[in-house]
């Protein structure tokens, strides 16, 4: 390497090469950015790190939104909002979804902590792939009026509660919405979605919590505010297929990370 003639400006070092020069100064890129320089004519490539919080937020927001739309809890909030004050229904339903979310994240992280570190990434990839495959198989055998069946089941559960007595105060409506949604959410595909996402080592707790609650808040708000318009246009089969495809994509990405 030949050193080019001339003085350096403000203590910066210039390394001359056959095709140009590379400057190194006090504002050099930090070690977490990987920058590879090539000779003239070969270009430059840059690889940036993935923030686990951002990845967790985006994955959980998308997965929960798809899982909740057209679900029984969606129709419960929709029907209750038609009978009672929407704000009270939202508060009760969202409180129930928050409680189940915390339980589900706790279960997922519990699995992550109990199992050996080497096993967890394989477990997460396997759960993603199996759950995605199950959703696709469920969608294949699903009737066209599946969303209507979910709505009927939700209405029957509400009728069974409201036949016991008049529910007129805000506190009673909030409690009714909380109890109905909490029970319906246990063992639901949304709960399994949250548990499986929590097993993935690449996702942070804060990102998953924020994304999951954002998804629940969005879908509950839609159910309370525009549920009738949305409910008649939902295809449960399409939502299952989208959810299944999303989890298979998660599984393949997780598997690639394990193998790399």
ZADO-1210 file (C-alpha; in nm, 4 decimals, padded with zeros to 6 digits):
<atoms>
<atom x="00.0000" y="00.0000" z="00.0000" code="UNK" pos="1"/>
<atom x="00.1396" y="00.3384" z="-00.0945" code="UNK" pos="2"/>
<atom x="00.0733" y="00.6347" z="00.1383" code="UNK" pos="3"/>
<atom x="-00.0709" y="00.9316" z="-00.0501" code="UNK" pos="4"/>
<atom x="00.1043" y="01.2619" z="-00.0341" code="UNK" pos="5"/>
<atom x="-00.0532" y="01.5487" z="00.1557" code="UNK" pos="6"/>
<atom x="-00.1468" y="01.6396" z="00.5106" code="UNK" pos="7"/>
<atom x="-00.4331" y="01.4955" z="00.7137" code="UNK" pos="8"/>
<atom x="-00.7165" y="01.7253" z="00.8130" code="UNK" pos="9"/>
<atom x="-00.7903" y="01.7404" z="01.1885" code="UNK" pos="10"/>
<atom x="-00.6029" y="01.4214" z="01.2716" code="UNK" pos="11"/>
<atom x="-00.8060" y="01.2004" z="01.0370" code="UNK" pos="12"/>
<atom x="-00.6175" y="00.9180" z="00.8768" code="UNK" pos="13"/>
<atom x="-00.6493" y="00.8597" z="00.5067" code="UNK" pos="14"/>
<atom x="-00.5585" y="00.5189" z="00.3698" code="UNK" pos="15"/>
<atom x="-00.4919" y="00.5370" z="-00.0009" code="UNK" pos="16"/>
<atom x="-00.5911" y="00.2422" z="-00.2151" code="UNK" pos="17"/>
<atom x="-00.5780" y="00.1731" z="-00.5852" code="UNK" pos="18"/>
<atom x="-00.9371" y="00.2914" z="-00.6347" code="UNK" pos="19"/>
<atom x="-00.9878" y="00.5599" z="-00.3659" code="UNK" pos="20"/>
<atom x="-00.9501" y="00.6298" z="00.0038" code="UNK" pos="21"/>
<atom x="-01.1142" y="00.5237" z="00.3287" code="UNK" pos="22"/>
<atom x="-01.1527" y="00.7853" z="00.5996" code="UNK" pos="23"/>
<atom x="-01.1380" y="00.6964" z="00.9684" code="UNK" pos="24"/>
<atom x="-01.2217" y="00.9611" z="01.2208" code="UNK" pos="25"/>
<atom x="-01.3755" y="01.0182" z="01.5632" code="UNK" pos="26"/>
<atom x="-01.7237" y="00.9718" z="01.4202" code="UNK" pos="27"/>
<atom x="-01.6559" y="00.6176" z="01.3047" code="UNK" pos="28"/>
<atom x="-01.9464" y="00.3765" z="01.3043" code="UNK" pos="29"/>
<atom x="-01.9989" y="00.1798" z="01.6262" code="UNK" pos="30"/>
<atom x="-01.9257" y="-00.1914" z="01.6443" code="UNK" pos="31"/>
<atom x="-02.2923" y="-00.2983" z="01.6280" code="UNK" pos="32"/>
<atom x="-02.3139" y="-00.1735" z="01.2683" code="UNK" pos="33"/>
<atom x="-02.1377" y="-00.4065" z="01.0291" code="UNK" pos="34"/>
<atom x="-01.9947" y="-00.2168" z="00.7361" code="UNK" pos="35"/>
<atom x="-01.7922" y="-00.3879" z="00.4674" code="UNK" pos="36"/>
<atom x="-01.6036" y="-00.1797" z="00.2136" code="UNK" pos="37"/>
<atom x="-01.4952" y="-00.3133" z="-00.1224" code="UNK" pos="38"/>
<atom x="-01.2547" y="-00.1843" z="-00.3832" code="UNK" pos="39"/>
<atom x="-01.3770" y="00.0500" z="-00.6540" code="UNK" pos="40"/>
<atom x="-01.6407" y="-00.1029" z="-00.8773" code="UNK" pos="41"/>
<atom x="-01.7546" y="-00.3609" z="-00.6160" code="UNK" pos="42"/>
<atom x="-01.9763" y="-00.1327" z="-00.4072" code="UNK" pos="43"/>
<atom x="-02.0601" y="-00.1372" z="-00.0378" code="UNK" pos="44"/>
<atom x="-02.3057" y="-00.3417" z="00.1709" code="UNK" pos="45"/>
<atom x="-02.4437" y="-00.2539" z="00.5147" code="UNK" pos="46"/>
<atom x="-02.6123" y="-00.4881" z="00.7609" code="UNK" pos="47"/>
<atom x="-02.8122" y="-00.3338" z="01.0455" code="UNK" pos="48"/>
<atom x="-02.9132" y="-00.5141" z="01.3662" code="UNK" pos="49"/>
<atom x="-03.2739" y="-00.6099" z="01.4351" code="UNK" pos="50"/>
<atom x="-03.4206" y="-00.4635" z="01.7541" code="UNK" pos="51"/>
<atom x="-03.5914" y="-00.7489" z="01.9475" code="UNK" pos="52"/>
<atom x="-03.8418" y="-00.5033" z="02.0937" code="UNK" pos="53"/>
<atom x="-03.9514" y="-00.3730" z="01.7533" code="UNK" pos="54"/>
<atom x="-03.9627" y="-00.7248" z="01.6092" code="UNK" pos="55"/>
<atom x="-04.1710" y="-00.8492" z="01.9039" code="UNK" pos="56"/>
<atom x="-04.4107" y="-00.5546" z="01.8800" code="UNK" pos="57"/>
<atom x="-04.4714" y="-00.5974" z="01.5062" code="UNK" pos="58"/>
<atom x="-04.5090" y="-00.9757" z="01.5251" code="UNK" pos="59"/>
<atom x="-04.7485" y="-00.9741" z="01.8210" code="UNK" pos="60"/>
<atom x="-04.9569" y="-00.6823" z="01.6918" code="UNK" pos="61"/>
<atom x="-05.0107" y="-00.8569" z="01.3572" code="UNK" pos="62"/>
<atom x="-05.0721" y="-01.2023" z="01.5045" code="UNK" pos="63"/>
<atom x="-05.3166" y="-01.0862" z="01.7735" code="UNK" pos="64"/>
<atom x="-05.5122" y="-00.8634" z="01.5363" code="UNK" pos="65"/>
<atom x="-05.5630" y="-01.1513" z="01.2923" code="UNK" pos="66"/>
<atom x="-05.6483" y="-01.3947" z="01.5723" code="UNK" pos="67"/>
<atom x="-05.8988" y="-01.1649" z="01.7449" code="UNK" pos="68"/>
<atom x="-06.0946" y="-01.0417" z="01.4433" code="UNK" pos="69"/>
<atom x="-06.4046" y="-01.2601" z="01.4103" code="UNK" pos="70"/>
<atom x="-06.3267" y="-01.4407" z="01.7353" code="UNK" pos="71"/>
<atom x="-06.5922" y="-01.5122" z="01.9994" code="UNK" pos="72"/>
<atom x="-06.4597" y="-01.2348" z="02.2238" code="UNK" pos="73"/>
<atom x="-06.4865" y="-00.9920" z="01.9309" code="UNK" pos="74"/>
<atom x="-06.8563" y="-01.0720" z="01.8930" code="UNK" pos="75"/>
<atom x="-06.9098" y="-01.0542" z="02.2678" code="UNK" pos="76"/>
<atom x="-06.7811" y="-00.6969" z="02.2734" code="UNK" pos="77"/>
<atom x="-06.9876" y="-00.6205" z="01.9626" code="UNK" pos="78"/>
<atom x="-07.3157" y="-00.7512" z="02.1106" code="UNK" pos="79"/>
<atom x="-07.2581" y="-00.5984" z="02.4541" code="UNK" pos="80"/>
<atom x="-07.1827" y="-00.2584" z="02.2967" code="UNK" pos="81"/>
<atom x="-07.5198" y="-00.2734" z="02.1171" code="UNK" pos="82"/>
<atom x="-07.6940" y="-00.3209" z="02.4513" code="UNK" pos="83"/>
<atom x="-07.4859" y="-00.1113" z="02.6897" code="UNK" pos="84"/>
<atom x="-07.2569" y="00.1888" z="02.6975" code="UNK" pos="85"/>
<atom x="-06.9608" y="00.1287" z="02.4669" code="UNK" pos="86"/>
<atom x="-06.7016" y="00.2754" z="02.7039" code="UNK" pos="87"/>
<atom x="-06.8015" y="00.0394" z="02.9843" code="UNK" pos="88"/>
<atom x="-06.7892" y="-00.2612" z="02.7505" code="UNK" pos="89"/>
<atom x="-06.4437" y="-00.1606" z="02.6247" code="UNK" pos="90"/>
<atom x="-06.3054" y="-00.1197" z="02.9773" code="UNK" pos="91"/>
<atom x="-06.4335" y="-00.4574" z="03.0931" code="UNK" pos="92"/>
<atom x="-06.3303" y="-00.6475" z="02.7793" code="UNK" pos="93"/>
<atom x="-05.9860" y="-00.4899" z="02.7569" code="UNK" pos="94"/>
<atom x="-05.9193" y="-00.5518" z="03.1282" code="UNK" pos="95"/>
<atom x="-06.0007" y="-00.9209" z="03.0756" code="UNK" pos="96"/>
<atom x="-05.7773" y="-00.9421" z="02.7688" code="UNK" pos="97"/>
<atom x="-05.4942" y="-00.7733" z="02.9613" code="UNK" pos="98"/>
<atom x="-05.5256" y="-01.0255" z="03.2443" code="UNK" pos="99"/>
<atom x="-05.5176" y="-01.3225" z="03.0048" code="UNK" pos="100"/>
<atom x="-05.2255" y="-01.1671" z="02.8166" code="UNK" pos="101"/>
<atom x="-05.0169" y="-01.1394" z="03.1345" code="UNK" pos="102"/>
<atom x="-05.0999" y="-01.5004" z="03.2239" code="UNK" pos="103"/>
<atom x="-05.0094" y="-01.6211" z="02.8744" code="UNK" pos="104"/>
<atom x="-04.6817" y="-01.4304" z="02.8608" code="UNK" pos="105"/>
<atom x="-04.5973" y="-01.5705" z="03.2022" code="UNK" pos="106"/>
<atom x="-04.6581" y="-01.9261" z="03.0783" code="UNK" pos="107"/>
<atom x="-04.4492" y="-01.8704" z="02.7664" code="UNK" pos="108"/>
<atom x="-04.1604" y="-01.7164" z="02.9557" code="UNK" pos="109"/>
<atom x="-04.1885" y="-01.9875" z="03.2195" code="UNK" pos="110"/>
<atom x="-04.1314" y="-02.2504" z="02.9513" code="UNK" pos="111"/>
<atom x="-03.8356" y="-02.0503" z="02.8235" code="UNK" pos="112"/>
<atom x="-03.6776" y="-02.0391" z="03.1700" code="UNK" pos="113"/>
<atom x="-03.7454" y="-02.4008" z="03.2685" code="UNK" pos="114"/>
<atom x="-03.6054" y="-02.5625" z="02.9562" code="UNK" pos="115"/>
<atom x="-03.2352" y="-02.5767" z="02.8613" code="UNK" pos="116"/>
<atom x="-03.1159" y="-02.2772" z="02.6627" code="UNK" pos="117"/>
<atom x="-03.0247" y="-02.4883" z="02.3596" code="UNK" pos="118"/>
<atom x="-03.3724" y="-02.6426" z="02.3450" code="UNK" pos="119"/>
<atom x="-03.5774" y="-02.3197" z="02.3578" code="UNK" pos="120"/>
<atom x="-03.5078" y="-02.1912" z="02.0017" code="UNK" pos="121"/>
<atom x="-03.5966" y="-02.5325" z="01.8577" code="UNK" pos="122"/>
<atom x="-03.9126" y="-02.5418" z="02.0695" code="UNK" pos="123"/>
<atom x="-04.0205" y="-02.1967" z="01.9515" code="UNK" pos="124"/>
<atom x="-03.9632" y="-02.2855" z="01.5856" code="UNK" pos="125"/>
<atom x="-04.1521" y="-02.6150" z="01.6259" code="UNK" pos="126"/>
<atom x="-04.4475" y="-02.4533" z="01.8035" code="UNK" pos="127"/>
<atom x="-04.4735" y="-02.1809" z="01.5380" code="UNK" pos="128"/>
<atom x="-04.4716" y="-02.4327" z="01.2540" code="UNK" pos="129"/>
<atom x="-04.7164" y="-02.6749" z="01.4177" code="UNK" pos="130"/>
<atom x="-04.9570" y="-02.3991" z="01.5204" code="UNK" pos="131"/>
<atom x="-04.9458" y="-02.2458" z="01.1726" code="UNK" pos="132"/>
<atom x="-05.0121" y="-02.5858" z="01.0155" code="UNK" pos="133"/>
<atom x="-05.3044" y="-02.6471" z="01.2531" code="UNK" pos="134"/>
<atom x="-05.4613" y="-02.3123" z="01.1637" code="UNK" pos="135"/>
<atom x="-05.4312" y="-02.3880" z="00.7927" code="UNK" pos="136"/>
<atom x="-05.5880" y="-02.7332" z="00.8399" code="UNK" pos="137"/>
<atom x="-05.8691" y="-02.5823" z="01.0490" code="UNK" pos="138"/>
<atom x="-05.9317" y="-02.3259" z="00.7757" code="UNK" pos="139"/>
<atom x="-05.9499" y="-02.6017" z="00.5146" code="UNK" pos="140"/>
<atom x="-06.2363" y="-02.7767" z="00.6923" code="UNK" pos="141"/>
<atom x="-06.4144" y="-02.4600" z="00.8027" code="UNK" pos="142"/>
<atom x="-06.7673" y="-02.3761" z="00.6944" code="UNK" pos="143"/>
<atom x="-06.8362" y="-02.0517" z="00.5118" code="UNK" pos="144"/>
<atom x="-07.0655" y="-01.9302" z="00.7943" code="UNK" pos="145"/>
<atom x="-06.8147" y="-01.9948" z="01.0738" code="UNK" pos="146"/>
<atom x="-06.8177" y="-01.6298" z="01.1821" code="UNK" pos="147"/>
<atom x="-07.1961" y="-01.6476" z="01.2221" code="UNK" pos="148"/>
<atom x="-07.1553" y="-01.9529" z="01.4461" code="UNK" pos="149"/>
<atom x="-06.9067" y="-01.7638" z="01.6624" code="UNK" pos="150"/>
<atom x="-07.1535" y="-01.4765" z="01.6913" code="UNK" pos="151"/>
<atom x="-07.4371" y="-01.7118" z="01.7920" code="UNK" pos="152"/>
<atom x="-07.2247" y="-01.8718" z="02.0626" code="UNK" pos="153"/>
<atom x="-07.1286" y="-01.5294" z="02.1954" code="UNK" pos="154"/>
<atom x="-07.4914" y="-01.4167" z="02.2018" code="UNK" pos="155"/>
<atom x="-07.5999" y="-01.7325" z="02.3836" code="UNK" pos="156"/>
<atom x="-07.3361" y="-01.6770" z="02.6529" code="UNK" pos="157"/>
<atom x="-07.4494" y="-01.3154" z="02.7001" code="UNK" pos="158"/>
<atom x="-07.8171" y="-01.4146" z="02.7156" code="UNK" pos="159"/>
<atom x="-07.7412" y="-01.6768" z="02.9805" code="UNK" pos="160"/>
<atom x="-07.5804" y="-01.4092" z="03.2011" code="UNK" pos="161"/>
<atom x="-07.8357" y="-01.1333" z="03.1465" code="UNK" pos="162"/>
<atom x="-08.1340" y="-01.3617" z="03.2134" code="UNK" pos="163"/>
<atom x="-08.0222" y="-01.3815" z="03.5750" code="UNK" pos="164"/>
<atom x="-08.0948" y="-01.0170" z="03.6390" code="UNK" pos="165"/>
<atom x="-08.0958" y="-00.6621" z="03.5070" code="UNK" pos="166"/>
<atom x="-07.7543" y="-00.5148" z="03.4255" code="UNK" pos="167"/>
<atom x="-07.7859" y="-00.1386" z="03.4121" code="UNK" pos="168"/>
<atom x="-07.5061" y="00.0284" z="03.6098" code="UNK" pos="169"/>
<atom x="-07.1620" y="00.0975" z="03.4639" code="UNK" pos="170"/>
<atom x="-06.9956" y="-00.1211" z="03.7241" code="UNK" pos="171"/>
<atom x="-07.2245" y="-00.4143" z="03.6397" code="UNK" pos="172"/>
<atom x="-07.1600" y="-00.3766" z="03.2654" code="UNK" pos="173"/>
<atom x="-06.7826" y="-00.3619" z="03.3161" code="UNK" pos="174"/>
<atom x="-06.7910" y="-00.6724" z="03.5339" code="UNK" pos="175"/>
<atom x="-07.0158" y="-00.8584" z="03.2871" code="UNK" pos="176"/>
<atom x="-06.7835" y="-00.7766" z="02.9964" code="UNK" pos="177"/>
<atom x="-06.4773" y="-00.8747" z="03.2009" code="UNK" pos="178"/>
<atom x="-06.6198" y="-01.2098" z="03.3145" code="UNK" pos="179"/>
<atom x="-06.7545" y="-01.3118" z="02.9739" code="UNK" pos="180"/>
<atom x="-06.4423" y="-01.2179" z="02.7788" code="UNK" pos="181"/>
<atom x="-06.2028" y="-01.3636" z="03.0379" code="UNK" pos="182"/>
<atom x="-06.3749" y="-01.7043" z="03.0350" code="UNK" pos="183"/>
<atom x="-06.4076" y="-01.7083" z="02.6546" code="UNK" pos="184"/>
<atom x="-06.0401" y="-01.6175" z="02.6084" code="UNK" pos="185"/>
<atom x="-05.9062" y="-01.9061" z="02.8188" code="UNK" pos="186"/>
<atom x="-05.7917" y="-02.1838" z="02.5852" code="UNK" pos="187"/>
<atom x="-05.8692" y="-01.9689" z="02.2824" code="UNK" pos="188"/>
<atom x="-05.6334" y="-01.9496" z="01.9841" code="UNK" pos="189"/>
<atom x="-05.5384" y="-01.5962" z="02.0884" code="UNK" pos="190"/>
<atom x="-05.4069" y="-01.7265" z="02.4191" code="UNK" pos="191"/>
<atom x="-05.2014" y="-01.9947" z="02.2449" code="UNK" pos="192"/>
<atom x="-05.0748" y="-01.7304" z="02.0033" code="UNK" pos="193"/>
<atom x="-04.9435" y="-01.5239" z="02.2948" code="UNK" pos="194"/>
<atom x="-04.7882" y="-01.8238" z="02.4712" code="UNK" pos="195"/>
<atom x="-04.6067" y="-01.9415" z="02.1583" code="UNK" pos="196"/>
<atom x="-04.4769" y="-01.5926" z="02.0793" code="UNK" pos="197"/>
<atom x="-04.3386" y="-01.5674" z="02.4353" code="UNK" pos="198"/>
<atom x="-04.1312" y="-01.8838" z="02.3884" code="UNK" pos="199"/>
<atom x="-03.9270" y="-01.7223" z="02.1096" code="UNK" pos="200"/>
<atom x="-03.5895" y="-01.6007" z="02.2445" code="UNK" pos="201"/>
<atom x="-03.5710" y="-01.3334" z="01.9739" code="UNK" pos="202"/>
<atom x="-03.8729" y="-01.1462" z="02.1171" code="UNK" pos="203"/>
<atom x="-03.8492" y="-00.9190" z="02.4207" code="UNK" pos="204"/>
<atom x="-04.1144" y="-00.9186" z="02.6955" code="UNK" pos="205"/>
<atom x="-04.1799" y="-00.5449" z="02.6676" code="UNK" pos="206"/>
<atom x="-04.2242" y="-00.5640" z="02.2903" code="UNK" pos="207"/>
<atom x="-04.4615" y="-00.8607" z="02.3137" code="UNK" pos="208"/>
<atom x="-04.6658" y="-00.7008" z="02.5911" code="UNK" pos="209"/>
<atom x="-04.6988" y="-00.3709" z="02.4039" code="UNK" pos="210"/>
<atom x="-04.7830" y="-00.5348" z="02.0696" code="UNK" pos="211"/>
<atom x="-05.0320" y="-00.7812" z="02.2175" code="UNK" pos="212"/>
<atom x="-05.2170" y="-00.5155" z="02.4164" code="UNK" pos="213"/>
<atom x="-05.2159" y="-00.2818" z="02.1156" code="UNK" pos="214"/>
<atom x="-05.3717" y="-00.5568" z="01.9035" code="UNK" pos="215"/>
<atom x="-05.6361" y="-00.6317" z="02.1672" code="UNK" pos="216"/>
<atom x="-05.7146" y="-00.2613" z="02.2105" code="UNK" pos="217"/>
<atom x="-05.7485" y="-00.2121" z="01.8351" code="UNK" pos="218"/>
<atom x="-05.9802" y="-00.5092" z="01.7800" code="UNK" pos="219"/>
<atom x="-06.1918" y="-00.4335" z="02.0899" code="UNK" pos="220"/>
<atom x="-06.2272" y="-00.0719" z="01.9794" code="UNK" pos="221"/>
<atom x="-06.3351" y="-00.1885" z="01.6337" code="UNK" pos="222"/>
<atom x="-06.5882" y="-00.4300" z="01.7868" code="UNK" pos="223"/>
<atom x="-06.7364" y="-00.1585" z="02.0090" code="UNK" pos="224"/>
<atom x="-06.7277" y="00.1226" z="01.7537" code="UNK" pos="225"/>
<atom x="-06.7860" y="-00.0432" z="01.4168" code="UNK" pos="226"/>
<atom x="-06.8566" y="-00.4050" z="01.5002" code="UNK" pos="227"/>
<atom x="-07.1772" y="-00.4434" z="01.3019" code="UNK" pos="228"/>
<atom x="-07.0199" y="-00.3105" z="00.9830" code="UNK" pos="229"/>
<atom x="-06.7039" y="-00.5220" z="01.0227" code="UNK" pos="230"/>
<atom x="-06.8742" y="-00.8350" z="01.1534" code="UNK" pos="231"/>
<atom x="-07.0812" y="-00.8835" z="00.8398" code="UNK" pos="232"/>
<atom x="-06.7724" y="-00.8646" z="00.6180" code="UNK" pos="233"/>
<atom x="-06.5392" y="-01.1013" z="00.8040" code="UNK" pos="234"/>
<atom x="-06.4283" y="-01.4305" z="00.6562" code="UNK" pos="235"/>
<atom x="-06.3217" y="-01.6598" z="00.9388" code="UNK" pos="236"/>
<atom x="-06.1622" y="-01.8956" z="00.6900" code="UNK" pos="237"/>
<atom x="-05.9473" y="-01.6199" z="00.5399" code="UNK" pos="238"/>
<atom x="-05.8399" y="-01.4983" z="00.8853" code="UNK" pos="239"/>
<atom x="-05.7371" y="-01.8513" z="00.9833" code="UNK" pos="240"/>
<atom x="-05.5352" y="-01.8851" z="00.6634" code="UNK" pos="241"/>
<atom x="-05.3617" y="-01.5540" z="00.7181" code="UNK" pos="242"/>
<atom x="-05.2827" y="-01.6451" z="01.0788" code="UNK" pos="243"/>
<atom x="-05.1570" y="-01.9878" z="00.9749" code="UNK" pos="244"/>
<atom x="-04.9336" y="-01.8424" z="00.7051" code="UNK" pos="245"/>
<atom x="-04.7989" y="-01.5853" z="00.9503" code="UNK" pos="246"/>
<atom x="-04.7016" y="-01.8498" z="01.2060" code="UNK" pos="247"/>
<atom x="-04.5400" y="-02.0702" z="00.9446" code="UNK" pos="248"/>
<atom x="-04.3344" y="-01.7651" z="00.8406" code="UNK" pos="249"/>
<atom x="-04.2399" y="-01.7105" z="01.2083" code="UNK" pos="250"/>
<atom x="-04.1408" y="-02.0766" z="01.2309" code="UNK" pos="251"/>
<atom x="-03.9227" y="-02.0673" z="00.9222" code="UNK" pos="252"/>
<atom x="-03.7480" y="-01.7505" z="01.0397" code="UNK" pos="253"/>
<atom x="-03.6896" y="-01.9030" z="01.3845" code="UNK" pos="254"/>
<atom x="-03.5594" y="-02.2239" z="01.2264" code="UNK" pos="255"/>
<atom x="-03.3215" y="-02.0264" z="01.0073" code="UNK" pos="256"/>
<atom x="-03.1866" y="-01.8439" z="01.3124" code="UNK" pos="257"/>
<atom x="-03.1306" y="-02.1741" z="01.4921" code="UNK" pos="258"/>
<atom x="-02.9432" y="-02.3267" z="01.1981" code="UNK" pos="259"/>
<atom x="-02.7321" y="-02.0193" z="01.1218" code="UNK" pos="260"/>
</atoms>
